Amino acid sequence: MFIEREKKMADITRKIASVLRAASDSAEPRKGSYNTAIIAAAGSGRRAGGSKAKQLVPVCGLPVVVRTMKAFEECEHITSIVLVGREEEQILYRNYVTEHKFTKIRSIVTGGEDRQTSVYNGFLAIPDETEYVLIHDGARCLITPDMITRVLAAAQKYNAACAACRAKDTPKIADDKQNILDTPDRASMWMAQTPQVFKTELYRAAVIIARRDGVEATDDCMLAERLGFNVKLVDCGYQNMKITTAEDFAIAEAILAFRAKEDAE
């Protein structure tokens, strides 16, 4: 009888463990958490070659930044949004909020001289109850609610997560004269994207220490990495591109046309 009881207990334990594993690997974020997205759209965007900032240029009829805002507005797991823009564009962004009936925009703040300062300004404006903060480039207008959801779910499990895609080409490390110095293994190479998502207190610590140390970073994961925090990469594929140069607008429109065709089939 003792052996039989032990077998039953072992079976129950295995079932519980299986349920817990399934829950921990879920692609769905935890219900009820307060999640704030910071959309960084304060850059001049002049590399795109147009007469106005790239985030204001239409892609299939909608300005780049509006498409970005819509993705976060439509993601059910996003509670509030802080938009960071240039001072002269504040009125325009407020008009976008009214025109497109965005309800999650908590505030619109002015950016700084560089991306890191702009994101920090946005971070100062997030609601106090924010448990997870999502930092996203306004020029990544092909982000989808599903991508946002998967990266947030990973951050809730690992405390920090980053949208990314695997490197397609063979990377090379070169010197300042473009001579190849080394060829890293492509299998371990990833291209960082956004959103980059962090437990709020983790990100707060990373930002405070970076500012104290005068550290400048090209993305927010670097701030967490230098403190020894692990950041989980989430494969969001190659469509989550950033509008940077003039030809990127044509690529973005082609991707949107491809999605529309797939949805129609």
C-alpha positions in Angstrom: 0.0 0.0 0.0 2.9 2.3 0.8 4.5 1.8 -2.6 1.2 2.3 -4.3 0.6 5.6 -2.5 4.1 6.7 -3.4 3.4 5.9 -7.1 0.2 8.0 -7.0 2.1 10.9 -5.3 4.8 10.7 -7.9 2.2 10.7 -10.7 0.5 13.8 -9.2 3.9 15.5 -8.9 4.7 14.8 -12.5 1.3 16.2 -13.6 1.8 19.4 -11.6 5.3 19.9 -12.9 4.0 19.4 -16.5 1.3 22.1 -15.9 3.9 24.5 -14.4 6.3 24.0 -17.3 3.5 24.6 -19.8 2.5 27.8 -17.9 6.1 29.0 -17.8 6.6 28.5 -21.5 3.4 30.2 -22.4 3.6 32.9 -25.1 0.9 34.8 -23.2 1.8 37.5 -20.7 0.5 37.4 -17.2 -2.9 38.9 -16.9 -3.4 42.0 -14.8 0.1 43.4 -15.0 0.6 47.1 -15.7 2.7 47.4 -18.9 3.8 50.8 -20.3 5.3 51.2 -23.8 7.8 54.1 -24.5 7.8 54.9 -28.2 10.9 56.8 -29.1 10.2 59.1 -32.1 12.4 62.1 -31.4 15.1 61.6 -34.0 15.5 63.8 -37.0 15.3 60.8 -39.3 17.3 62.7 -42.0 19.1 59.5 -43.3 15.9 58.6 -45.1 16.6 61.5 -47.4 13.2 63.3 -47.2 12.2 66.9 -46.4 10.7 65.8 -43.1 11.4 63.3 -40.3 11.0 59.7 -41.4 8.5 59.0 -38.6 6.1 61.5 -40.2 6.3 60.0 -43.8 3.3 57.9 -44.8 3.7 54.2 -45.5 0.6 52.8 -47.3 -1.4 55.9 -46.3 -0.4 56.2 -42.6 2.6 58.0 -41.1 5.3 55.7 -39.8 4.8 56.7 -36.2 1.0 56.3 -36.4 1.4 52.7 -37.6 3.7 52.1 -34.6 1.3 53.7 -32.2 -1.6 51.6 -33.6 0.3 48.3 -33.0 0.7 49.1 -29.3 -2.8 50.5 -29.0 -4.2 47.3 -30.4 -2.1 45.0 -28.2 -4.4 44.0 -25.4 -1.5 43.6 -22.9 -0.3 47.2 -23.2 -1.9 49.3 -20.5 -0.4 52.7 -21.3 1.9 54.4 -23.8 4.3 57.3 -23.5 5.3 58.9 -26.8 8.6 60.8 -27.0 8.9 63.3 -29.9 10.6 66.5 -30.9 9.2 69.6 -29.4 8.1 71.1 -32.7 6.0 67.9 -33.4 4.1 67.8 -30.1 0.9 69.4 -31.6 1.1 67.0 -34.6 1.3 64.0 -32.3 -1.6 65.2 -30.2 -3.6 65.6 -33.4 -2.8 61.9 -34.3 -4.1 60.8 -30.9 -7.4 62.6 -31.6 -7.7 61.6 -35.2 -7.1 57.9 -34.6 -8.9 57.8 -31.3 -5.9 56.4 -29.4 -6.9 55.7 -25.8 -3.7 54.4 -24.2 -1.5 57.5 -24.8 -0.7 58.5 -21.2 1.6 61.4 -22.1 3.7 63.0 -24.9 7.1 64.2 -23.8 10.0 66.0 -25.5 13.0 64.0 -26.5 16.7 64.9 -25.8 19.8 65.3 -27.8 20.2 61.5 -28.3 18.2 58.4 -28.2 19.3 57.4 -24.7 18.3 60.8 -23.3 15.0 60.7 -25.1 14.1 57.2 -23.7 15.1 58.5 -20.2 12.7 61.4 -20.6 10.0 58.9 -21.5 10.9 56.7 -18.6 10.4 59.6 -16.2 6.8 59.9 -17.5 5.7 56.3 -17.0 3.0 55.7 -14.4 4.2 54.7 -11.0 2.3 51.4 -11.1 4.2 50.2 -14.2 5.5 46.7 -13.7 7.1 46.2 -17.1 8.4 48.9 -19.5 8.6 48.3 -23.2 11.0 50.5 -25.2 10.3 50.7 -28.9 11.7 52.7 -31.9 9.0 54.8 -33.5 10.5 53.9 -36.9 9.8 50.2 -36.5 6.3 50.6 -37.8 5.9 46.9 -38.9 5.8 45.6 -35.3 2.6 43.6 -34.6 0.6 43.0 -31.4 1.6 39.4 -31.6 5.3 40.3 -31.6 4.8 42.7 -28.7 2.9 40.0 -26.8 5.7 37.4 -27.2 8.5 39.7 -26.1 6.5 40.8 -23.1 5.7 37.2 -22.1 9.5 36.4 -22.2 10.3 39.5 -20.1 7.8 38.4 -17.5 9.5 35.1 -17.3 13.1 36.2 -17.5 12.9 39.9 -16.3 14.3 41.2 -19.6 13.7 40.4 -23.2 14.5 41.7 -26.6 12.9 41.3 -30.0 15.5 40.0 -32.5 16.2 38.1 -35.6 19.0 35.7 -36.6 21.8 37.1 -38.9 21.2 36.1 -42.5 24.6 37.0 -43.8 28.1 36.0 -42.7 29.3 38.8 -40.3 32.8 40.2 -40.5 34.8 42.2 -38.0 37.0 44.8 -39.8 39.6 47.4 -38.9 39.2 51.1 -39.7 40.5 50.5 -43.2 37.9 47.8 -43.9 40.3 44.9 -43.7 38.7 41.8 -42.3 40.1 40.9 -38.8 37.8 38.0 -37.9 34.7 36.1 -39.0 32.4 35.2 -36.1 30.2 32.1 -36.2 26.9 33.2 -37.8 25.0 30.6 -35.8 25.5 32.8 -32.7 24.8 36.1 -34.3 21.5 37.9 -33.8 20.3 41.4 -34.8 18.7 43.3 -32.0 15.3 44.9 -32.7 12.7 46.5 -30.4 10.6 46.3 -28.3 13.1 45.7 -25.6 11.2 44.9 -22.4 12.3 45.1 -18.8 11.0 44.7 -15.3 10.6 48.3 -14.3 12.9 48.2 -11.3 15.6 46.4 -13.2 15.6 49.0 -15.9 15.5 51.9 -13.4 18.7 50.5 -11.7 20.4 50.1 -15.1 19.5 53.6 -16.2 20.6 55.3 -12.9 24.0 53.5 -12.9 24.6 54.2 -16.6 23.9 57.9 -16.1 26.2 57.9 -13.0 29.0 56.3 -15.0 28.5 58.4 -18.1 27.8 55.4 -20.2 26.4 55.8 -23.7 24.6 52.9 -25.3 23.1 52.3 -28.7 20.2 50.2 -27.2 18.7 49.6 -23.8 19.8 46.0 -23.5 23.4 47.2 -23.2 22.5 49.0 -20.0 21.1 45.8 -18.4 23.9 43.7 -19.8 26.7 45.8 -18.2 25.1 45.1 -14.8 25.2 41.3 -15.4 21.4 40.9 -16.1 20.5 38.3 -18.7 18.3 39.4 -21.6 16.3 36.8 -23.4 16.2 37.1 -27.2 12.8 36.5 -28.9 12.8 35.7 -32.6 10.4 38.1 -34.3 11.6 37.4 -37.8 12.8 39.8 -40.5 9.6 41.9 -41.0 10.1 43.9 -37.9 12.5 46.3 -39.7 13.4 49.8 -38.9 12.8 52.6 -41.4 16.3 54.1 -41.8 17.0 54.9 -45.5 14.8 55.9 -48.5 14.6 52.4 -49.9 13.2 51.1 -46.6 9.8 52.8 -47.3 9.4 50.6 -50.5 10.4 47.5 -48.5 7.9 48.3 -45.8 5.1 48.8 -48.2 5.9 45.5 -49.9 5.8 43.8 -46.5 2.4 45.3 -45.8 1.1 44.2 -49.2 2.4 40.7 -48.5 0.6 40.6 -45.2 -2.6 41.8 -46.7 -2.4 39.1 -49.4 -1.8 36.5 -46.7 -4.8 37.7 -44.7 -7.1 37.6 -47.8 -6.2 34.0 -48.5 
